[in-house]
Each structure stands twice: as C-alpha cells, then as structure tokens.
Amino acid sequence: MRKTIVIVGGGFCGTVLAANLLRRPPADPTDLVLIERGTTVGRGVAYAALAFPYLLNVPAGRLSAASEDPLQFLRFAQRSLPDADAEDFLPRALYGDYLQNALLQAEQSAPSHVRLTQVFGEVRSIARRDGEKPLLAVIADREAIPANRIILAPGNPPPALSPWAEEVRNHRAYVHDPWTLPKTLGAEHTVLIVGNGLTMADVALALSGDPDRTPRLATISRHGLIPQTQTTFRPSAVQGDGEALLARAKSIRQVLSATRELAREVLHLGGDWREVVTFVRTLAPQIWRRLPQPEQRRFVRHLQCYWDVHRHRLPPALSTRVEYLRRSGKLQINAGRIDRLVPLREQLRVLWRPRGAESAAELVVDAVINATGPDYAINRSVDPLIVSLRDDGLIAPDGLNLGLRTTAHGACVAADGHASEDLYYLGPLLRATHWEATAATELRNHAEQTARHLVASGT
C-alpha cells in the first residue's frame, strides 16, 4: 500500500519540506499531499505578490532553501536581476517565485514512486482513526485525507487582538492585518502604527512610498525601540566554537556578561558588534535549552525586546528611509501603552500612557494599524485547526506560551506529555524549544532535519 504524508501549509516551511522529501524521498511508494489554505504555494503571507515591493530583511547570499547550495537563491535572482549580489536585499515576491521554482524542480526530478499533489483548502481539524493510516486531515468543503504522517506547517499566526482593540475591531479605521493597508490614506491623514519592529518599518515604508501623499505617522510600543541596521556579513569575524559562552548558560546575567565581553573583544579587533549578535544567534538554541525555566522567563520579561531590535535588523535602505521620516517630522516614535481606542465617527481617539509618565495622553487618528507581530500563544489562538488540536489534547503549549512543545525532530508533544509518532510541527512555534526559529535559514535547517527523520523512521 502506498503511504501518505500530508503537509498542512504551503508557505516557506511546507514548500521546503516537500522539496526535501522529493529530492531525498522515502524508499516506499509515497504520496506527498501539500495542503494550502490560500490560492498558491510557496508564498504564504511573507512572500506574497503584493502591490508594494516589500524587501527581504536578509541578504540574498544567505537565503538559500537548500543548505548544500548556499547561493541557490542568488543565482535564481540573477536570472531577472543580473547585477544582484550576495549582499543585496531583494524583493520578497521574488523569493516566493524562487520557492515555487525550487518545488517544481524537485518534483520534476523526483523518482516515480513518489508523487506530489497540491490541494487548496483549509484543514479544520486532525482526527485519529483505526487502520494503517491513523490520521485524517479534515478539510473544509472537501473530502478528508487519510495519512500515515501529518506535518503541521501553517506559518506565522496573526497578531493578537489586544484588549484595547476589542471595542473597535470592526471599525473601518482599525486595520488588524498590516498587509492590507487602506489605499485612501494621504498627506491629510494621521496614522498610528502599533508596534515598533520590522513590520512597523514595512508599514511606514509602504505608506510613504509617494512623498506627496505620506500621512503623518506615529508609532507606539512598550519600550519605543526600533530595529538596528544590517551590515555586511562576515561568517568568520568571531573566532571559536562558542563553548566558553555555552558554559555560562546557567543564568541570563552570565550570558549577557559573556556576550558583552565578546562584543568588546570584537570591537577592539576592528570588528562590528552585529557579528557578535549573529554568532550568539547560532548558539541560541543550545543556550536556550540549557537555561532553567525561571531564567528563560527572566529573559522574556526583561531582555527579549532588546534582543529583538539587535537580532531582527533592517536593510540599510529601509533603515535610512525610516531615519529620514523621523528627521523630517513625518514619523514619531513613541514608548508607552494604549489604554483604549474610542470610535469618533470615521476616526479613532487613542487614549495612551507614555512610558514613565503619570498622566495619560490622547491622539486622534484616521487609522490604527496593528503591527505588533505574530501571537505565538496557542492558548489565545482563534485558528480553527490550532483550537481543535489544542482542545483534543494533540498539541500542548510550553510553560512560557512561546509556542508548541515538540521533540528534537519536531514531533508534537500531546497534553498528556507523550510525543506523537505521526503528528509533527514545522515553523515558528518551534521557538518554545529552540528560541530562534523564525528566520528562513533556521526553518530551512529544521525542514531538512524533519525530512531526514521522516525518511529514516519510515512513513
């Protein structure tokens, strides 16, 4: 009997996993079923073909979907952009084209005993059943698909609906999805962007694409920190294997002290502190797993915001544009918290408290855009599939609500603490175990590891 592997989600993770299973397939006759809730695979939200040319936040030379061929994406990009080099920050839609091409190439070269089928629909739940295929992918308005193994790869969850947004969730001036910006905003309008991370920068860039129509922009986040700027990547800038740093992974205070020492050493030798952040990032999964949970909690509470702005950096061109908007007075960065949004006919009154201030402030705006980023807490998820899996006990959150509990190979750990033999997860919710699990390179490595495990353990 042919075996069936179902991959739920056709964004980056699902596409790269499918390509790996096609290039290095199981020995048994196998059907790969890639299910995507949208209308096309290989894009997801991150690499969708949108009207505005959003840029990748990582240089082209570090975005290969195949670890054995580091410059694969760059060569693909050079077909349409001959002058592109490894340090260029290219359009995200082009990366979606690349992923689609990589999957097509893998499918065309796959042996005949492995077949790929793409299905477009929304998986609403996973059911257990008797028989050789113990799982059933239940799809809205379609026949369910029996499977030997199912890998969940639904991509980034949407941002949370914060308490201050409940009252205005259906108001036309509140935009919950930052990738569907109103086209009617112009220089006569005022826009509040909630969040100061990479998504904020994308929104600010999109809204300021036409200098004559740029709205007055303001942002707000708890600390008012914005991402740092990317620099040229030098993989050998920091010497050593990191053992000295790992040996101090007993407390966040020790890790922070060791990181500062390393940064001073690199700066003394004429290097760039960003190279230290990149180096620490490669060790982050090991550091994270060595830290006791109270120390992990301390990091999330006190240091995560600082790590994020140093780790998730902006392309130089975008950073320059953000700085220009700030200097020209068209963008105001604020630190504080929102208490409430109050409908005011077509506008919204924002009641907020600046950081460190005793009194509240008020702002009237024409749009509020939620750019707070993905909400990884599955206890708050409203996604039907995640809710179903959670309620059935097939998945479980970690102790810090960072994502899902999984094993080293991505097998889902159920609510009863037992690791599944047939249900896996691949994506950013792996941060619960690995901390760093959001960038393309990290997720590519997880996809390759999951594919090898599935093949080695049989399907």
C-alpha positions as CSV (number, residue, x, y, z in Angstrom):
1,M,0.0,0.0,0.0
2,R,1.2,3.5,-0.8
3,K,1.9,5.6,2.2
4,T,0.8,9.2,2.6
5,I,2.5,12.2,4.1
6,V,0.3,15.2,4.5
7,I,1.8,18.7,4.9
8,V,-0.6,21.3,6.2
9,G,0.6,24.7,4.9
10,G,2.2,25.6,1.6
11,G,4.2,28.6,2.7
12,F,8.0,28.6,3.2
13,C,8.1,25.6,5.7
14,G,5.7,23.4,3.9
15,T,7.2,24.1,0.5
16,V,10.8,23.5,1.6
17,L,9.8,20.3,3.5
18,A,8.0,19.0,0.4
19,A,11.0,19.8,-1.8
20,N,13.3,17.9,0.6
21,L,11.1,14.9,0.6
22,L,11.0,14.9,-3.2
23,R,14.8,15.3,-3.6
24,R,15.6,12.6,-0.9
25,P,12.5,10.6,-0.8
26,P,11.3,7.6,1.3
27,A,12.1,4.2,0.0
28,D,8.5,3.1,0.0
29,P,5.9,4.3,-2.6
30,T,4.7,7.6,-1.1
31,D,2.1,10.2,-1.8
32,L,3.0,13.7,-0.6
33,V,0.0,15.9,-0.2
34,L,0.7,19.6,0.3
35,I,-2.4,21.5,1.5
36,E,-2.5,25.3,1.3
37,R,-5.4,27.4,2.5
38,G,-4.6,30.2,0.0
39,T,-4.5,30.1,-3.7
40,T,-0.9,29.4,-4.4
41,V,2.0,27.5,-2.7
42,G,5.5,28.8,-1.9
43,R,4.4,32.3,-0.7
44,G,2.4,32.4,2.4
45,V,2.0,35.9,3.8
46,A,5.7,36.6,3.9
47,Y,6.4,36.3,0.2
48,A,3.1,37.2,-1.3
49,A,3.0,39.1,-4.6
50,L,1.7,42.4,-3.2
51,A,1.3,45.7,-4.9
52,F,4.1,47.3,-2.8
53,P,7.6,45.8,-3.4
54,Y,8.5,44.8,0.2
55,L,12.1,43.9,0.7
56,L,13.6,40.8,2.4
57,N,15.4,41.6,5.6
58,V,18.3,39.2,4.9
59,P,20.8,39.5,2.1
60,A,20.4,37.2,-1.0
61,G,23.5,35.3,-0.3
62,R,22.1,33.9,3.0
63,L,18.6,32.8,1.8
64,S,19.1,29.5,0.0
65,A,16.4,27.0,0.7
66,A,19.0,24.2,0.3
67,S,21.9,24.1,2.8
68,E,24.1,22.2,0.4
69,D,23.8,25.0,-2.2
70,P,24.2,28.3,-0.3
71,L,23.9,30.6,-3.3
72,Q,21.0,28.9,-4.9
73,F,18.6,31.8,-4.4
74,L,21.2,34.4,-5.6
75,R,21.6,32.5,-8.9
76,F,17.8,32.4,-9.3
77,A,17.5,36.1,-8.6
78,Q,20.3,36.9,-11.1
79,R,18.1,35.5,-13.9
80,S,15.9,38.6,-13.7
81,L,18.3,40.9,-11.8
82,P,21.8,40.2,-13.4
83,D,23.5,42.8,-11.2
84,A,22.3,41.4,-7.9
85,D,25.0,40.3,-5.5
86,A,25.1,38.3,-2.2
87,E,24.7,41.4,0.0
88,D,21.6,42.8,-1.8
89,F,18.2,42.9,-0.1
90,L,15.8,41.8,-2.8
91,P,12.0,41.9,-3.2
92,R,10.1,39.3,-1.1
93,A,7.8,38.4,-4.1
94,L,10.9,37.3,-5.9
95,Y,11.7,34.9,-3.1
96,G,8.2,33.5,-3.5
97,D,9.0,32.9,-7.1
98,Y,12.2,31.1,-6.1
99,L,10.4,28.8,-3.6
100,Q,7.8,27.9,-6.3
101,N,10.6,27.1,-8.7
102,A,12.5,25.1,-6.2
103,L,9.5,22.9,-5.5
104,L,8.8,22.5,-9.3
105,Q,12.4,21.4,-9.9
106,A,12.3,18.9,-7.0
107,E,9.0,17.5,-8.3
108,Q,10.4,17.1,-11.9
109,S,13.5,15.3,-10.7
110,A,11.7,13.0,-8.1
111,P,11.7,9.2,-8.7
112,S,8.4,7.7,-10.0
113,H,7.5,6.1,-6.7
114,V,6.9,9.5,-5.0
115,R,4.1,11.7,-6.1
116,L,3.2,15.3,-5.1
117,T,-0.4,16.5,-5.0
118,Q,-1.3,20.1,-4.2
119,V,-4.6,20.6,-2.5
120,F,-6.2,24.1,-1.9
121,G,-8.4,24.2,1.1
122,E,-8.4,24.8,4.9
123,V,-7.6,22.0,7.2
124,R,-10.1,22.4,10.1
125,S,-9.0,19.5,12.3
126,I,-6.9,16.3,12.6
127,A,-8.8,13.2,13.6
128,R,-7.4,9.8,14.8
129,R,-8.8,6.6,13.2
130,D,-8.1,2.9,13.1
131,G,-6.2,1.3,10.2
132,E,-2.8,1.7,8.5
133,K,-3.3,5.4,8.1
134,P,-4.1,6.5,11.6
135,L,-4.6,10.2,10.9
136,L,-7.3,12.1,9.0
137,A,-6.9,15.6,7.7
138,V,-10.4,17.1,7.8
139,I,-10.7,19.8,5.1
140,A,-13.5,22.4,4.8
141,D,-15.8,21.6,1.8
142,R,-13.6,18.7,0.7
143,E,-13.2,15.0,1.3
144,A,-10.9,14.2,4.3
145,I,-7.5,12.8,3.5
146,P,-6.1,9.7,5.4
147,A,-2.4,9.9,6.3
148,N,0.4,7.9,7.8
149,R,2.1,11.1,8.9
150,I,0.9,14.8,9.1
151,I,3.3,17.7,9.4
152,L,1.7,21.0,10.6
153,A,3.3,23.9,8.8
154,P,0.6,26.7,8.9
155,G,3.1,29.6,9.1
156,N,3.1,32.6,11.3
157,P,-0.1,33.1,13.4
158,P,-1.8,36.5,13.1
159,P,-1.3,39.3,15.6
160,A,-3.3,39.1,18.8
161,L,-6.5,41.2,19.1
162,S,-5.4,43.3,22.1
163,P,-8.0,44.3,24.8
164,W,-7.8,47.9,23.7
165,A,-8.9,46.9,20.2
166,E,-12.0,44.9,21.2
167,E,-14.3,47.9,21.0
168,V,-13.2,48.9,17.5
169,R,-12.4,45.6,15.9
170,N,-15.0,46.2,13.2
171,H,-14.3,49.9,12.8
172,R,-13.1,50.9,9.4
173,A,-10.2,52.9,10.9
174,Y,-8.8,49.9,12.6
175,V,-6.5,47.7,10.5
176,H,-5.7,44.3,12.1
177,D,-3.8,43.0,9.1
178,P,-0.8,45.2,8.3
179,W,-0.5,43.7,4.8
180,T,-3.9,45.1,3.7
181,L,-3.3,48.8,4.1
182,P,-6.1,51.3,3.1
183,K,-5.3,52.9,-0.3
184,T,-7.2,56.1,0.7
185,L,-4.6,57.4,3.2
186,G,-2.9,60.6,2.2
187,A,-1.0,63.6,3.5
188,E,-4.1,65.0,5.2
189,H,-4.4,61.9,7.4
190,T,-2.7,60.8,10.7
191,V,-1.9,57.1,11.2
192,L,-0.9,55.3,14.4
193,I,1.2,52.1,13.9
194,V,1.1,49.9,17.0
195,G,4.5,48.1,17.3
196,N,8.0,49.3,16.5
197,G,9.5,46.2,14.9
198,L,10.2,45.1,11.3
199,T,6.5,45.2,10.4
200,M,6.3,48.8,11.6
201,A,9.1,49.7,9.2
202,D,7.4,47.9,6.3
203,V,4.1,49.8,7.0
204,A,5.9,53.1,7.3
205,L,7.7,52.5,4.0
206,A,4.6,51.5,2.2
207,L,2.6,54.5,3.4
208,S,5.5,56.9,2.5
209,G,6.0,55.5,-1.0
210,D,4.6,58.7,-2.5
211,P,6.3,61.6,-0.7
212,D,3.4,63.9,-1.7
213,R,0.9,61.6,-0.1
214,T,2.7,60.5,3.1
215,P,0.4,60.6,6.1
216,R,1.6,61.9,9.5
217,L,2.9,58.7,11.1
218,A,3.2,57.9,14.8
219,T,4.1,54.6,16.4
220,I,3.8,53.2,19.9
221,S,5.4,50.2,21.7
222,R,6.2,49.5,25.3
223,H,9.9,50.5,25.1
224,G,9.9,52.6,21.9
225,L,12.8,50.6,20.5
226,I,13.2,50.2,16.7
227,P,15.3,47.7,14.8
228,Q,19.0,48.2,14.2
229,T,20.6,48.3,10.7
230,Q,22.1,45.3,8.9
231,T,25.7,45.3,7.9
232,T,27.9,43.1,5.6
233,F,28.0,39.6,6.9
234,R,31.4,38.1,7.8
235,P,31.0,34.5,9.0
236,S,34.5,34.2,10.4
237,A,34.5,37.5,12.3
238,V,34.1,35.9,15.7
239,Q,36.6,33.1,16.5
240,G,35.9,29.9,18.4
241,D,33.1,27.5,18.7
242,G,31.2,29.2,21.5
243,E,31.9,26.7,24.2
244,A,33.0,29.5,26.6
245,L,29.7,31.2,26.1
246,L,27.7,28.0,26.4
247,A,29.5,27.2,29.7
248,R,28.0,30.3,31.2
249,A,24.4,29.5,30.1
250,K,23.3,29.0,33.6
251,S,21.7,32.4,34.0
252,I,20.7,35.3,31.8
253,R,23.1,37.6,33.7
254,Q,26.0,35.3,32.9
255,V,25.1,35.0,29.2
256,L,24.7,38.8,28.9
257,S,28.0,39.4,30.6
258,A,29.8,36.9,28.3
259,T,28.2,38.5,25.2
260,R,29.3,42.0,26.2
261,E,32.9,40.7,26.8
262,L,32.8,39.1,23.3
263,A,31.5,42.3,21.8
264,R,34.2,44.4,23.4
265,E,36.8,41.9,22.1
266,V,35.5,42.0,18.5
267,L,35.3,45.9,18.6
268,H,38.8,46.0,19.9
269,L,39.9,44.0,16.8
270,G,38.1,46.3,14.5
271,G,35.0,44.2,14.0
272,D,31.3,45.0,14.2
273,W,29.1,44.2,17.3
274,R,26.4,42.9,14.9
275,E,28.8,40.0,14.1
276,V,28.6,39.0,17.8
277,V,24.8,39.0,17.7
278,T,24.9,36.8,14.6
279,F,27.3,34.5,16.4
280,V,25.1,34.3,19.5
281,R,22.1,33.6,17.4
282,T,23.7,30.4,16.0
283,L,24.2,29.3,19.6
284,A,20.8,30.5,20.8
285,P,19.0,27.1,20.7
286,Q,21.7,25.5,22.8
287,I,21.8,28.4,25.2
288,W,18.0,28.4,25.5
289,R,17.8,24.7,26.3
290,R,20.5,25.0,29.0
291,L,18.8,27.8,30.8
292,P,16.5,26.9,33.7
293,Q,12.9,28.0,33.0
294,P,13.0,30.8,35.6
295,E,15.9,32.2,33.6
296,Q,14.1,31.8,30.3
297,R,11.2,33.7,31.9
298,R,13.5,36.4,33.0
299,F,14.9,36.8,29.5
300,V,11.4,37.1,28.0
301,R,10.3,39.6,30.5
302,H,13.4,41.9,30.7
303,L,15.6,41.3,27.7
304,Q,13.6,40.0,24.7
305,C,12.8,43.5,23.4
306,Y,16.5,44.4,23.3
307,W,17.4,41.1,21.7
308,D,14.7,41.6,19.1
309,V,15.9,45.0,17.9
310,H,19.5,43.8,17.6
311,R,18.7,40.4,16.2
312,H,15.9,41.4,13.7
313,R,17.7,44.2,11.8
314,L,16.6,46.4,8.9
315,P,18.1,46.5,5.4
316,P,20.3,49.7,5.2
317,A,18.0,51.3,2.6
318,L,14.9,50.8,4.7
319,S,16.7,52.0,7.9
320,T,17.8,55.1,6.1
321,R,14.3,55.8,4.9
322,V,12.9,55.3,8.5
323,E,15.6,57.7,9.8
324,Y,14.7,60.3,7.1
325,L,11.0,60.1,8.1
326,R,11.9,60.7,11.7
327,R,14.2,63.7,11.0
328,S,11.6,65.3,8.7
329,G,9.0,65.0,11.4
330,K,6.8,62.7,9.4
331,L,7.4,59.8,11.8
332,Q,7.2,60.0,15.6
333,I,8.4,57.0,17.6
334,N,6.7,56.7,21.0
335,A,7.1,54.5,24.0
336,G,4.1,53.6,26.1
337,R,1.0,51.6,26.2
338,I,-2.5,52.0,24.8
339,D,-5.4,52.1,27.3
340,R,-8.3,52.3,24.9
341,L,-9.4,53.1,21.4
342,V,-12.7,55.1,21.2
343,P,-14.7,55.4,18.0
344,L,-15.0,59.0,16.9
345,R,-17.2,58.8,13.7
346,E,-14.7,58.0,10.9
347,Q,-11.7,58.4,13.2
348,L,-10.4,56.9,16.4
349,R,-9.4,58.5,19.7
350,V,-6.3,56.8,21.2
351,L,-6.0,57.0,24.9
352,W,-2.5,56.0,25.9
353,R,0.1,56.4,28.6
354,P,3.6,57.4,27.7
355,R,6.3,55.3,29.3
356,G,7.3,56.7,32.7
357,A,4.5,59.3,32.7
358,E,1.9,59.6,35.4
359,S,-0.7,61.2,33.2
360,A,-2.4,59.8,30.1
361,A,-2.1,61.3,26.6
362,E,-4.6,61.4,23.8
363,L,-4.3,61.2,20.0
364,V,-6.9,61.4,17.3
365,V,-6.1,59.4,14.2
366,D,-7.6,58.4,10.9
367,A,-6.2,54.8,11.1
368,V,-4.7,52.5,13.7
369,I,-2.6,49.7,12.2
370,N,-1.7,46.6,14.2
371,A,1.9,45.8,13.6
372,T,2.6,44.0,16.9
373,G,3.7,40.9,15.1
374,P,2.6,37.2,15.4
375,D,0.9,36.0,18.6
376,Y,2.6,32.7,19.4
377,A,0.5,31.7,22.4
378,I,-1.7,28.8,21.3
379,N,-3.9,29.3,24.4
380,R,-5.1,32.5,22.7
381,S,-5.3,31.2,19.2
382,V,-8.5,31.5,17.2
383,D,-7.3,29.5,14.3
384,P,-9.8,26.6,13.9
385,L,-7.1,24.0,13.4
386,I,-5.0,25.1,16.3
387,V,-8.0,25.3,18.5
388,S,-9.2,21.9,17.5
389,L,-5.7,20.3,18.1
390,R,-5.4,22.1,21.4
391,D,-8.9,21.1,22.6
392,D,-8.3,17.5,21.6
393,G,-5.1,17.4,23.5
394,L,-3.0,16.6,20.4
395,I,-0.8,19.6,21.0
396,A,0.3,21.5,24.1
397,P,1.8,24.9,24.9
398,D,5.1,25.3,26.5
399,G,5.4,26.8,30.0
400,L,6.1,30.3,28.7
401,N,3.4,30.4,26.0
402,L,6.1,30.8,23.3
403,G,4.8,28.1,21.0
404,L,4.4,24.3,21.0
405,R,6.0,21.5,22.9
406,T,7.9,19.4,20.5
407,T,10.7,16.8,20.4
408,A,14.1,17.3,18.8
409,H,12.7,16.2,15.5
410,G,9.5,18.2,15.6
411,A,7.1,15.6,16.9
412,C,4.2,17.2,18.7
413,V,4.1,16.5,22.4
414,A,0.5,15.9,23.5
415,A,-1.3,17.4,26.5
416,D,-0.6,14.1,28.4
417,G,3.2,14.6,27.9
418,H,3.6,11.8,25.3
419,A,5.4,12.5,22.0
420,S,3.4,11.7,18.9
421,E,4.8,9.1,16.4
422,D,2.8,10.5,13.4
423,L,2.0,14.2,14.1
424,Y,4.8,16.8,13.6
425,Y,5.1,20.6,13.6
426,L,7.4,22.7,11.5
427,G,7.5,26.5,11.9
428,P,8.0,29.5,14.2
429,L,6.2,27.8,17.2
430,L,9.4,25.8,17.5
431,R,10.8,28.8,19.3
432,A,9.4,27.2,22.5
433,T,12.3,24.6,22.3
434,H,14.8,26.4,20.1
435,W,14.1,30.1,20.7
436,E,15.5,31.2,17.3
437,A,13.0,29.6,14.8
438,T,11.7,32.4,12.7
439,A,14.3,33.1,10.0
440,A,14.4,31.3,6.7
441,T,17.8,29.8,7.4
442,E,16.8,28.3,10.7
443,L,13.5,27.0,9.4
444,R,15.2,25.5,6.3
445,N,17.5,23.6,8.7
446,H,14.6,22.3,10.7
447,A,12.8,21.3,7.4
448,E,15.9,19.3,6.3
449,Q,16.1,17.7,9.7
450,T,12.4,16.8,9.8
451,A,12.6,15.3,6.2
452,R,15.6,13.2,7.2
453,H,13.9,11.9,10.3
454,L,10.7,11.0,8.4
455,V,12.7,9.1,5.8
456,A,14.9,7.3,8.3
457,S,12.0,6.3,10.6
458,G,9.7,5.1,7.7
459,T,6.4,6.6,6.9
